Amino acid sequence: MSSPDYLQLLDLVKNELVNNELATPTIESAWESVLDYYDELAAPDTLIELSIACFAELARTTGLSVSDIMDNAIALHKGKNAGYAGTTPDDPWSNFRAATYFSITAYKGVLVRLSDKIARLRSLAANPANDQVNESKADTLGDAGAYPLIGVCLFAEECQVSVGLIIEEFHKRPMQMQP
């Protein structure tokens, strides 16, 4: 099972990349905004902006079209959901909910995983020879683009607000960061 909310968010990111390419924030500036606002109502906007930044960098890195990247992201979501949700196929985020075993919300658990991906991207940027785990930069960028959207889904769930409303509110605001 895939999350319809997640698929809506991927569509939003695709549209933003196609329509606002020049306004794409850098990964670093988007990540700094996530760190500033992760526990506030602005969190979904900053997470969506980080996803846009990561998928934009993925397009630049691979030379793939936005459409191909988003098609790959959908396929990856469905595949990972089958691989990770396994025994609870009705819950696409069951693996992220495991964070609750350690008294961490699923939303904050996603942020921890996301911080690992940002650290990896920084390490690879500093020195490509740091790639010691055989995970390509493109794979890391794909995960770093996907995790923020999963975070939005879990944030919405925890705050009991619809992802549709988050998307509506996102459209009302200009990008908070400059490229």
N, C-alpha and C positions, 0 to 999 in steps of 0.2 A: 504494500500500500504506500502510495506517496501522499505527501501533504498538499492539499489544494492551496493552502495559505502560502506554503513555500513556493509553489509553482506560480502563484500570483506575484510574489515578490521577485522571482526570477524574471518575469515578464516586465515588471517595473524597471528592474536594472537594465534589461535589454533596451527598453525604450529610452531610458536616460542616456545610455551609451550611444545609441543611434542619433538621438536628437540634441545632445548637449556635450559632444565630445570635447569641446574646448574648455568646458567648465569642470572637467574631471579633476577631483582633488588628488594630491599625491597620497600614497599609502601612509607615509609618515604623518602628514597633517591630519588625515582621517583617523589614524590610530590615536593621535594625541587628543582628538575630540572625543573618541570613545572613552579614553581614560578620564577625561574631564566630566563626562555626562553619563557614564554607564548606569548610574543609580538614580537617574532623574527621568522626567517625562520626555526629554529630548533624546534619550538613548536610542530609540528606533531610528530616528533620522541619522544619527551619527553612524549607526551600524549599517544602514543602507548605503550611506556615502562611502564607507570603508569597502563594502562589497563592490560598489561601482569602481572604486580606485583599483582594487585587486583584479577584477575582470578586465578593466582597461589595460592594465599592465600585462595581463595574460595575453591579450590580443596583440600588444606591441611585441612581446617576447616571442610568441609563436608565429605571428603573421596570419593567424586564422581570423576569419570574419567574426563579428559579434554574433551573428546568427549561428555559426558553427560552434562557437564557445558556449552559447546558451543551450544549444541542443545537447552538447556534451555534458553540461552541468545537469540537465534534466535526466539524462541517461545515468550519470554517476549517482544522482540522488536516488533513483529507483534501484540501482544495483546495490548501493551501500545500505539502503533501507532493507533490502532482502537479506543482506549479509549480517547486518547488525541487529535489526529488530527481531529477526528469527522467530523466537517463541512467542512474541507479542506483535504479530503483524498488523494489528489494528492501531498500534501506537508507533508512528514513525520516529518518535524521539525517545523511545525506551532506553536506548543506550546512554543518552545524555541524562536521563533521570537517575542513572546510577550514582550521580554526584550526591544525591540526597542521602545515600548511605553514610556519607561523611559530613552531614549537616550543612551541605552546600546546595543551594537551589540549582535546578537544572540550567536555568539561565546563566547563573554565575559559573557553572561548570563549563558551559560553552565558551565563556569569556576566557577561562583558563586555557582551554584547548586552543583558542584563537591566539592567545598570547604566545603559545609555543610556535605557532606558524609565523607570527610576526618576528619572533626571535630568530627563526630559521632563515627567513628572508633577509634579515639584517646581516646574519652571519655569511650567507652566500654573497651578498652585495659587497661585504668587506673583503672576502676572499673566496672565489669560486672553488678553490681547493678544499674548502671546509666541507664539501659534500662528501660525507663519510657514511651516509645511510642509504645511498642509492635511491633517493626520492628527488625527482627532477624539480627544478625551479618552477616549471609549469604545473606540476602536481601540487606543489606547495601553494602556488598562487590560486589554483582552483579551490583548494581547501579553504584558503584564507578569504576567498570570495564567497564560499558557501556558508561557513560558520556564522558570519554576521547575520545572514538571513534566517538561519536556524535560531540564532539568538533573538531576533525580532519575534519569531513565532512563539518562543518560550516566554519572552517578556510580555507579549500580549496575553498569553494564557495566565501568567501570574498576576497581571494587573486587571484581568477580566475585561479586556477591550478587544475588539475585533481587528484582525489584520487589515480588513477592508478600510476601517476608520484610520488606521495608521497610514495606509497608502493615500487616502484622501488628504490627510494632514500633511503628508510629505509633499504632495503636489502644490499645496498652498505656500510652502516655504521655499525661498531661494536656497541654493547650496550654501552651507554655513562656512565652507572653507574656500580658500583661493587655491588655484593650481600652483 
